[in-house]
């Protein structure tokens, strides 16, 4: 199941400010780990790029950490 967030919802989900999220997502978008689209008056919509090998590696790394 793929989750889609706007910046404010993602910030709330992560417990961070929208400005912190804006700063953090920029390099993730650059590395194609996150995808985004501008929607309705400039709102950014984010989702994981699950087709990207870097994303797959990060998900696998997270899964292994949880097993420790």
PyMOL Python script that loads the backbone (N, CA, C, O; Angstrom):
from pymol import cmd

cmd.read_pdbstr("""\
ATOM      1  N   UNK A   1       0.845  -1.186   0.000  1.00  0.00           N
ATOM      2  CA  UNK A   1       0.000   0.000   0.000  1.00  0.00           C
ATOM      3  C   UNK A   1       0.888   1.247   0.000  1.00  0.00           C
ATOM      4  O   UNK A   1       1.770   1.396   0.845  1.00  0.00           O
ATOM      5  N   UNK A   2       0.649   2.100  -0.923  1.00  0.00           N
ATOM      6  CA  UNK A   2       1.438   3.319  -1.034  1.00  0.00           C
ATOM      7  C   UNK A   2       0.723   4.453  -0.318  1.00  0.00           C
ATOM      8  O   UNK A   2      -0.473   4.671  -0.512  1.00  0.00           O
ATOM      9  N   UNK A   3       1.466   5.168   0.510  1.00  0.00           N
ATOM     10  CA  UNK A   3       0.896   6.311   1.220  1.00  0.00           C
ATOM     11  C   UNK A   3       1.270   7.600   0.502  1.00  0.00           C
ATOM     12  O   UNK A   3       2.367   7.735  -0.039  1.00  0.00           O
ATOM     13  N   UNK A   4       0.343   8.534   0.510  1.00  0.00           N
ATOM     14  CA  UNK A   4       0.545   9.832  -0.120  1.00  0.00           C
ATOM     15  C   UNK A   4       0.263  10.894   0.934  1.00  0.00           C
ATOM     16  O   UNK A   4      -0.743  10.829   1.640  1.00  0.00           O
ATOM     17  N   UNK A   5       1.163  11.875   1.036  1.00  0.00           N
ATOM     18  CA  UNK A   5       1.046  12.927   2.038  1.00  0.00           C
ATOM     19  C   UNK A   5       1.230  14.290   1.392  1.00  0.00           C
ATOM     20  O   UNK A   5       1.977  14.436   0.425  1.00  0.00           O
ATOM     21  N   UNK A   6       0.540  15.287   1.939  1.00  0.00           N
ATOM     22  CA  UNK A   6       0.945  16.652   1.610  1.00  0.00           C
ATOM     23  C   UNK A   6       1.944  17.065   2.694  1.00  0.00           C
ATOM     24  O   UNK A   6       2.124  16.349   3.678  1.00  0.00           O
ATOM     25  N   UNK A   7       2.581  18.197   2.516  1.00  0.00           N
ATOM     26  CA  UNK A   7       3.656  18.611   3.432  1.00  0.00           C
ATOM     27  C   UNK A   7       3.169  18.757   4.872  1.00  0.00           C
ATOM     28  O   UNK A   7       3.847  18.312   5.798  1.00  0.00           O
ATOM     29  N   UNK A   8       2.018  19.366   5.073  1.00  0.00           N
ATOM     30  CA  UNK A   8       1.495  19.570   6.424  1.00  0.00           C
ATOM     31  C   UNK A   8       1.149  18.242   7.093  1.00  0.00           C
ATOM     32  O   UNK A   8       1.448  18.045   8.271  1.00  0.00           O
ATOM     33  N   UNK A   9       0.524  17.334   6.351  1.00  0.00           N
ATOM     34  CA  UNK A   9       0.157  16.031   6.901  1.00  0.00           C
ATOM     35  C   UNK A   9       1.401  15.204   7.208  1.00  0.00           C
ATOM     36  O   UNK A   9       1.460  14.527   8.234  1.00  0.00           O
ATOM     37  N   UNK A  10       2.393  15.258   6.324  1.00  0.00           N
ATOM     38  CA  UNK A  10       3.647  14.552   6.563  1.00  0.00           C
ATOM     39  C   UNK A  10       4.334  15.101   7.809  1.00  0.00           C
ATOM     40  O   UNK A  10       4.851  14.332   8.619  1.00  0.00           O
ATOM     41  N   UNK A  11       4.344  16.417   7.969  1.00  0.00           N
ATOM     42  CA  UNK A  11       4.945  17.038   9.151  1.00  0.00           C
ATOM     43  C   UNK A  11       4.239  16.565  10.417  1.00  0.00           C
ATOM     44  O   UNK A  11       4.890  16.230  11.406  1.00  0.00           O
ATOM     45  N   UNK A  12       2.920  16.536  10.388  1.00  0.00           N
ATOM     46  CA  UNK A  12       2.141  16.075  11.533  1.00  0.00           C
ATOM     47  C   UNK A  12       2.429  14.598  11.832  1.00  0.00           C
ATOM     48  O   UNK A  12       2.626  14.223  12.988  1.00  0.00           O
ATOM     49  N   UNK A  13       2.451  13.774  10.797  1.00  0.00           N
ATOM     50  CA  UNK A  13       2.725  12.340  10.935  1.00  0.00           C
ATOM     51  C   UNK A  13       4.095  12.108  11.571  1.00  0.00           C
ATOM     52  O   UNK A  13       4.251  11.212  12.402  1.00  0.00           O
ATOM     53  N   UNK A  14       5.094  12.918  11.181  1.00  0.00           N
ATOM     54  CA  UNK A  14       6.457  12.779  11.692  1.00  0.00           C
ATOM     55  C   UNK A  14       6.707  13.542  12.995  1.00  0.00           C
ATOM     56  O   UNK A  14       7.748  13.371  13.630  1.00  0.00           O
ATOM     57  N   UNK A  15       5.751  14.379  13.386  1.00  0.00           N
ATOM     58  CA  UNK A  15       5.938  15.187  14.588  1.00  0.00           C
ATOM     59  C   UNK A  15       6.961  16.295  14.396  1.00  0.00           C
ATOM     60  O   UNK A  15       7.680  16.654  15.328  1.00  0.00           O
ATOM     61  N   UNK A  16       7.024  16.832  13.194  1.00  0.00           N
ATOM     62  CA  UNK A  16       7.979  17.890  12.849  1.00  0.00           C
ATOM     63  C   UNK A  16       7.233  19.088  12.293  1.00  0.00           C
ATOM     64  O   UNK A  16       6.054  19.000  11.950  1.00  0.00           O
ATOM     65  N   UNK A  17       7.933  20.209  12.210  1.00  0.00           N
ATOM     66  CA  UNK A  17       7.325  21.394  11.611  1.00  0.00           C
ATOM     67  C   UNK A  17       7.347  21.264  10.090  1.00  0.00           C
ATOM     68  O   UNK A  17       8.206  20.574   9.541  1.00  0.00           O
ATOM     69  N   UNK A  18       6.405  21.924   9.402  1.00  0.00           N
ATOM     70  CA  UNK A  18       6.420  21.894   7.933  1.00  0.00           C
ATOM     71  C   UNK A  18       7.730  22.427   7.342  1.00  0.00           C
ATOM     72  O   UNK A  18       8.173  21.951   6.296  1.00  0.00           O
ATOM     73  N   UNK A  19       8.348  23.401   7.997  1.00  0.00           N
ATOM     74  CA  UNK A  19       9.620  23.922   7.473  1.00  0.00           C
ATOM     75  C   UNK A  19      10.737  22.886   7.595  1.00  0.00           C
ATOM     76  O   UNK A  19      11.602  22.801   6.723  1.00  0.00           O
ATOM     77  N   UNK A  20      10.721  22.098   8.675  1.00  0.00           N
ATOM     78  CA  UNK A  20      11.708  21.021   8.825  1.00  0.00           C
ATOM     79  C   UNK A  20      11.504  19.980   7.742  1.00  0.00           C
ATOM     80  O   UNK A  20      12.469  19.521   7.131  1.00  0.00           O
ATOM     81  N   UNK A  21      10.264  19.604   7.499  1.00  0.00           N
ATOM     82  CA  UNK A  21       9.953  18.627   6.456  1.00  0.00           C
ATOM     83  C   UNK A  21      10.406  19.156   5.097  1.00  0.00           C
ATOM     84  O   UNK A  21      10.991  18.411   4.310  1.00  0.00           O
ATOM     85  N   UNK A  22      10.147  20.412   4.818  1.00  0.00           N
ATOM     86  CA  UNK A  22      10.556  21.004   3.534  1.00  0.00           C
ATOM     87  C   UNK A  22      12.062  20.883   3.342  1.00  0.00           C
ATOM     88  O   UNK A  22      12.529  20.587   2.242  1.00  0.00           O
ATOM     89  N   UNK A  23      12.809  21.107   4.389  1.00  0.00           N
ATOM     90  CA  UNK A  23      14.272  21.035   4.320  1.00  0.00           C
ATOM     91  C   UNK A  23      14.742  19.585   4.151  1.00  0.00           C
ATOM     92  O   UNK A  23      15.692  19.327   3.412  1.00  0.00           O
ATOM     93  N   UNK A  24      14.094  18.655   4.820  1.00  0.00           N
ATOM     94  CA  UNK A  24      14.512  17.256   4.783  1.00  0.00           C
ATOM     95  C   UNK A  24      14.146  16.585   3.456  1.00  0.00           C
ATOM     96  O   UNK A  24      14.926  15.784   2.940  1.00  0.00           O
ATOM     97  N   UNK A  25      12.991  16.894   2.904  1.00  0.00           N
ATOM     98  CA  UNK A  25      12.553  16.189   1.693  1.00  0.00           C
ATOM     99  C   UNK A  25      13.336  16.599   0.451  1.00  0.00           C
ATOM    100  O   UNK A  25      13.407  15.834  -0.511  1.00  0.00           O
ATOM    101  N   UNK A  26      13.914  17.774   0.456  1.00  0.00           N
ATOM    102  CA  UNK A  26      14.623  18.248  -0.742  1.00  0.00           C
ATOM    103  C   UNK A  26      15.700  17.272  -1.222  1.00  0.00           C
ATOM    104  O   UNK A  26      15.693  16.913  -2.399  1.00  0.00           O
ATOM    105  N   UNK A  27      16.629  16.825  -0.359  1.00  0.00           N
ATOM    106  CA  UNK A  27      17.625  15.861  -0.854  1.00  0.00           C
ATOM    107  C   UNK A  27      17.017  14.501  -1.198  1.00  0.00           C
ATOM    108  O   UNK A  27      17.537  13.803  -2.069  1.00  0.00           O
ATOM    109  N   UNK A  28      15.927  14.110  -0.533  1.00  0.00           N
ATOM    110  CA  UNK A  28      15.273  12.843  -0.850  1.00  0.00           C
ATOM    111  C   UNK A  28      14.621  12.891  -2.227  1.00  0.00           C
ATOM    112  O   UNK A  28      14.598  11.891  -2.944  1.00  0.00           O
ATOM    113  N   UNK A  29      14.100  14.042  -2.588  1.00  0.00           N
ATOM    114  CA  UNK A  29      13.541  14.230  -3.929  1.00  0.00           C
ATOM    115  C   UNK A  29      14.669  14.219  -4.956  1.00  0.00           C
ATOM    116  O   UNK A  29      14.544  13.608  -6.018  1.00  0.00           O
ATOM    117  N   UNK A  30      15.755  14.888  -4.640  1.00  0.00           N
ATOM    118  CA  UNK A  30      16.910  14.947  -5.544  1.00  0.00           C
ATOM    119  C   UNK A  30      17.455  13.545  -5.830  1.00  0.00           C
ATOM    120  O   UNK A  30      17.869  13.250  -6.951  1.00  0.00           O
ATOM    121  N   UNK A  31      17.451  12.686  -4.809  1.00  0.00           N
ATOM    122  CA  UNK A  31      17.932  11.307  -4.963  1.00  0.00           C
ATOM    123  C   UNK A  31      16.860  10.364  -5.506  1.00  0.00           C
ATOM    124  O   UNK A  31      17.103   9.168  -5.669  1.00  0.00           O
ATOM    125  N   UNK A  32      15.673  10.907  -5.785  1.00  0.00           N
ATOM    126  CA  UNK A  32      14.536  10.159  -6.344  1.00  0.00           C
ATOM    127  C   UNK A  32      13.985   9.104  -5.380  1.00  0.00           C
ATOM    128  O   UNK A  32      13.355   8.136  -5.808  1.00  0.00           O
ATOM    129  N   UNK A  33      14.225   9.295  -4.076  1.00  0.00           N
ATOM    130  CA  UNK A  33      13.660   8.423  -3.057  1.00  0.00           C
ATOM    131  C   UNK A  33      12.209   8.813  -2.806  1.00  0.00           C
ATOM    132  O   UNK A  33      11.352   7.957  -2.585  1.00  0.00           O
ATOM    133  N   UNK A  34      11.948  10.103  -2.844  1.00  0.00           N
ATOM    134  CA  UNK A  34      10.586  10.625  -2.749  1.00  0.00           C
ATOM    135  C   UNK A  34      10.183  11.201  -4.092  1.00  0.00           C
ATOM    136  O   UNK A  34      10.995  11.794  -4.802  1.00  0.00           O
ATOM    137  N   UNK A  35       8.934  11.019  -4.424  1.00  0.00           N
ATOM    138  CA  UNK A  35       8.349  11.664  -5.594  1.00  0.00           C
ATOM    139  C   UNK A  35       7.393  12.741  -5.101  1.00  0.00           C
ATOM    140  O   UNK A  35       6.799  12.612  -4.030  1.00  0.00           O
ATOM    141  N   UNK A  36       7.250  13.784  -5.871  1.00  0.00           N
ATOM    142  CA  UNK A  36       6.267  14.801  -5.496  1.00  0.00           C
ATOM    143  C   UNK A  36       5.638  15.401  -6.732  1.00  0.00           C
ATOM    144  O   UNK A  36       6.212  15.405  -7.821  1.00  0.00           O
ATOM    145  N   UNK A  37       4.451  15.901  -6.525  1.00  0.00           N
ATOM    146  CA  UNK A  37       3.735  16.648  -7.554  1.00  0.00           C
ATOM    147  C   UNK A  37       3.143  17.880  -6.910  1.00  0.00           C
ATOM    148  O   UNK A  37       2.752  17.859  -5.744  1.00  0.00           O
ATOM    149  N   UNK A  38       3.082  18.942  -7.669  1.00  0.00           N
ATOM    150  CA  UNK A  38       2.375  20.137  -7.196  1.00  0.00           C
ATOM    151  C   UNK A  38       0.908  19.950  -7.540  1.00  0.00           C
ATOM    152  O   UNK A  38       0.558  19.513  -8.637  1.00  0.00           O
ATOM    153  N   UNK A  39       0.067  20.286  -6.589  1.00  0.00           N
ATOM    154  CA  UNK A  39      -1.362  20.042  -6.751  1.00  0.00           C
ATOM    155  C   UNK A  39      -2.122  21.206  -6.153  1.00  0.00           C
ATOM    156  O   UNK A  39      -1.732  21.722  -5.106  1.00  0.00           O
ATOM    157  N   UNK A  40      -3.160  21.615  -6.771  1.00  0.00           N
ATOM    158  CA  UNK A  40      -4.084  22.614  -6.235  1.00  0.00           C
ATOM    159  C   UNK A  40      -3.400  23.777  -5.522  1.00  0.00           C
ATOM    160  O   UNK A  40      -3.134  23.704  -4.323  1.00  0.00           O
ATOM    161  N   UNK A  41      -3.126  24.814  -6.238  1.00  0.00           N
ATOM    162  CA  UNK A  41      -2.520  26.047  -5.694  1.00  0.00           C
ATOM    163  C   UNK A  41      -1.124  25.825  -5.116  1.00  0.00           C
ATOM    164  O   UNK A  41      -0.739  26.485  -4.151  1.00  0.00           O
ATOM    165  N   UNK A  42      -0.364  24.897  -5.706  1.00  0.00           N
ATOM    166  CA  UNK A  42       1.024  24.734  -5.312  1.00  0.00           C
ATOM    167  C   UNK A  42       1.277  23.738  -4.204  1.00  0.00           C
ATOM    168  O   UNK A  42       2.429  23.543  -3.816  1.00  0.00           O
ATOM    169  N   UNK A  43       0.233  23.092  -3.674  1.00  0.00           N
ATOM    170  CA  UNK A  43       0.433  22.112  -2.613  1.00  0.00           C
ATOM    171  C   UNK A  43       1.298  20.971  -3.154  1.00  0.00           C
ATOM    172  O   UNK A  43       1.065  20.483  -4.260  1.00  0.00           O
ATOM    173  N   UNK A  44       2.296  20.547  -2.372  1.00  0.00           N
ATOM    174  CA  UNK A  44       3.135  19.422  -2.764  1.00  0.00           C
ATOM    175  C   UNK A  44       2.578  18.141  -2.163  1.00  0.00           C
ATOM    176  O   UNK A  44       2.249  18.078  -0.979  1.00  0.00           O
ATOM    177  N   UNK A  45       2.482  17.125  -3.008  1.00  0.00           N
ATOM    178  CA  UNK A  45       2.034  15.801  -2.586  1.00  0.00           C
ATOM    179  C   UNK A  45       3.233  14.864  -2.711  1.00  0.00           C
ATOM    180  O   UNK A  45       3.855  14.782  -3.770  1.00  0.00           O
ATOM    181  N   UNK A  46       3.558  14.149  -1.613  1.00  0.00           N
ATOM    182  CA  UNK A  46       4.735  13.282  -1.566  1.00  0.00           C
ATOM    183  C   UNK A  46       4.342  11.815  -1.468  1.00  0.00           C
ATOM    184  O   UNK A  46       3.311  11.472  -0.889  1.00  0.00           O
ATOM    185  N   UNK A  47       5.176  10.955  -2.041  1.00  0.00           N
ATOM    186  CA  UNK A  47       5.064   9.511  -1.868  1.00  0.00           C
ATOM    187  C   UNK A  47       6.445   8.889  -2.056  1.00  0.00           C
ATOM    188  O   UNK A  47       7.302   9.455  -2.734  1.00  0.00           O
ATOM    189  N   UNK A  48       6.654   7.721  -1.453  1.00  0.00           N
ATOM    190  CA  UNK A  48       7.906   7.007  -1.665  1.00  0.00           C
ATOM    191  C   UNK A  48       7.975   6.514  -3.100  1.00  0.00           C
ATOM    192  O   UNK A  48       6.974   6.073  -3.665  1.00  0.00           O
ATOM    193  N   UNK A  49       9.146   6.593  -3.676  1.00  0.00           N
ATOM    194  CA  UNK A  49       9.386   6.055  -5.008  1.00  0.00           C
ATOM    195  C   UNK A  49       9.841   4.605  -4.840  1.00  0.00           C
ATOM    196  O   UNK A  49      11.039   4.319  -4.826  1.00  0.00           O
ATOM    197  N   UNK A  50       8.885   3.706  -4.714  1.00  0.00           N
ATOM    198  CA  UNK A  50       9.196   2.308  -4.423  1.00  0.00           C
ATOM    199  C   UNK A  50       9.857   1.581  -5.591  1.00  0.00           C
ATOM    200  O   UNK A  50      10.322   0.454  -5.419  1.00  0.00           O
ATOM    201  N   UNK A  51       9.910   2.186  -6.759  1.00  0.00           N
ATOM    202  CA  UNK A  51      10.597   1.594  -7.907  1.00  0.00           C
ATOM    203  C   UNK A  51      12.091   1.894  -7.883  1.00  0.00           C
ATOM    204  O   UNK A  51      12.862   1.246  -8.591  1.00  0.00           O
ATOM    205  N   UNK A  52      12.506   2.860  -7.084  1.00  0.00           N
ATOM    206  CA  UNK A  52      13.915   3.276  -7.003  1.00  0.00           C
ATOM    207  C   UNK A  52      14.704   2.299  -6.128  1.00  0.00           C
ATOM    208  O   UNK A  52      14.273   1.959  -5.026  1.00  0.00           O
ATOM    209  N   UNK A  53      15.856   1.853  -6.622  1.00  0.00           N
ATOM    210  CA  UNK A  53      16.691   0.903  -5.874  1.00  0.00           C
ATOM    211  C   UNK A  53      17.131   1.463  -4.517  1.00  0.00           C
ATOM    212  O   UNK A  53      17.202   0.716  -3.541  1.00  0.00           O
ATOM    213  N   UNK A  54      17.424   2.742  -4.442  1.00  0.00           N
ATOM    214  CA  UNK A  54      17.828   3.352  -3.161  1.00  0.00           C
ATOM    215  C   UNK A  54      16.703   3.244  -2.135  1.00  0.00           C
ATOM    216  O   UNK A  54      16.947   2.985  -0.956  1.00  0.00           O
ATOM    217  N   UNK A  55      15.484   3.443  -2.592  1.00  0.00           N
ATOM    218  CA  UNK A  55      14.328   3.342  -1.696  1.00  0.00           C
ATOM    219  C   UNK A  55      14.174   1.912  -1.208  1.00  0.00           C
ATOM    220  O   UNK A  55      13.948   1.678  -0.021  1.00  0.00           O
ATOM    221  N   UNK A  56      14.294   0.959  -2.118  1.00  0.00           N
ATOM    222  CA  UNK A  56      14.198  -0.447  -1.739  1.00  0.00           C
ATOM    223  C   UNK A  56      15.257  -0.805  -0.699  1.00  0.00           C
ATOM    224  O   UNK A  56      14.971  -1.519   0.262  1.00  0.00           O
ATOM    225  N   UNK A  57      16.479  -0.307  -0.892  1.00  0.00           N
ATOM    226  CA  UNK A  57      17.564  -0.581   0.056  1.00  0.00           C
ATOM    227  C   UNK A  57      17.265   0.026   1.416  1.00  0.00           C
ATOM    228  O   UNK A  57      17.522  -0.607   2.440  1.00  0.00           O
ATOM    229  N   UNK A  58      16.729   1.240   1.449  1.00  0.00           N
ATOM    230  CA  UNK A  58      16.382   1.878   2.719  1.00  0.00           C
ATOM    231  C   UNK A  58      15.256   1.134   3.441  1.00  0.00           C
ATOM    232  O   UNK A  58      15.295   0.982   4.662  1.00  0.00           O
ATOM    233  N   UNK A  59      14.266   0.675   2.698  1.00  0.00           N
ATOM    234  CA  UNK A  59      13.173  -0.089   3.294  1.00  0.00           C
ATOM    235  C   UNK A  59      13.702  -1.400   3.874  1.00  0.00           C
ATOM    236  O   UNK A  59      13.317  -1.791   4.976  1.00  0.00           O
ATOM    237  N   UNK A  60      14.571  -2.070   3.148  1.00  0.00           N
ATOM    238  CA  UNK A  60      15.163  -3.318   3.631  1.00  0.00           C
ATOM    239  C   UNK A  60      16.030  -3.069   4.873  1.00  0.00           C
ATOM    240  O   UNK A  60      15.989  -3.850   5.824  1.00  0.00           O
ATOM    241  N   UNK A  61      16.803  -2.000   4.863  1.00  0.00           N
ATOM    242  CA  UNK A  61      17.620  -1.627   6.015  1.00  0.00           C
ATOM    243  C   UNK A  61      16.740  -1.384   7.238  1.00  0.00           C
ATOM    244  O   UNK A  61      17.058  -1.848   8.333  1.00  0.00           O
ATOM    245  N   UNK A  62      15.653  -0.672   7.060  1.00  0.00           N
ATOM    246  CA  UNK A  62      14.721  -0.398   8.154  1.00  0.00           C
ATOM    247  C   UNK A  62      14.110  -1.702   8.673  1.00  0.00           C
ATOM    248  O   UNK A  62      13.978  -1.887   9.883  1.00  0.00           O
ATOM    249  N   UNK A  63      13.743  -2.589   7.775  1.00  0.00           N
ATOM    250  CA  UNK A  63      13.172  -3.878   8.177  1.00  0.00           C
ATOM    251  C   UNK A  63      14.169  -4.676   9.028  1.00  0.00           C
ATOM    252  O   UNK A  63      13.800  -5.266  10.043  1.00  0.00           O
ATOM    253  N   UNK A  64      15.436  -4.683   8.597  1.00  0.00           N
ATOM    254  CA  UNK A  64      16.465  -5.412   9.353  1.00  0.00           C
ATOM    255  C   UNK A  64      16.720  -4.788  10.710  1.00  0.00           C
ATOM    256  O   UNK A  64      16.937  -5.507  11.685  1.00  0.00           O
ATOM    257  N   UNK A  65      16.699  -3.472  10.794  1.00  0.00           N
ATOM    258  CA  UNK A  65      16.881  -2.796  12.088  1.00  0.00           C
ATOM    259  C   UNK A  65      15.776  -3.171  13.058  1.00  0.00           C
ATOM    260  O   UNK A  65      16.033  -3.380  14.244  1.00  0.00           O
ATOM    261  N   UNK A  66      14.543  -3.258  12.564  1.00  0.00           N
ATOM    262  CA  UNK A  66      13.418  -3.615  13.412  1.00  0.00           C
ATOM    263  C   UNK A  66      13.543  -5.037  13.950  1.00  0.00           C
ATOM    264  O   UNK A  66      13.002  -5.348  15.011  1.00  0.00           O
ATOM    265  N   UNK A  67      14.252  -5.898  13.228  1.00  0.00           N
ATOM    266  CA  UNK A  67      14.428  -7.282  13.660  1.00  0.00           C
ATOM    267  C   UNK A  67      15.459  -7.424  14.776  1.00  0.00           C
ATOM    268  O   UNK A  67      15.483  -8.448  15.460  1.00  0.00           O
ATOM    269  N   UNK A  68      16.300  -6.429  14.971  1.00  0.00           N
ATOM    270  CA  UNK A  68      17.357  -6.518  16.006  1.00  0.00           C
ATOM    271  C   UNK A  68      16.780  -6.505  17.403  1.00  0.00           C
ATOM    272  O   UNK A  68      17.526  -6.572  18.380  1.00  0.00           O
TER     273      UNK A  68
END
""", "prot")
cmd.dss("prot")
cmd.show_as("cartoon", "prot")
cmd.util.cbc("prot")
cmd.orient("prot")
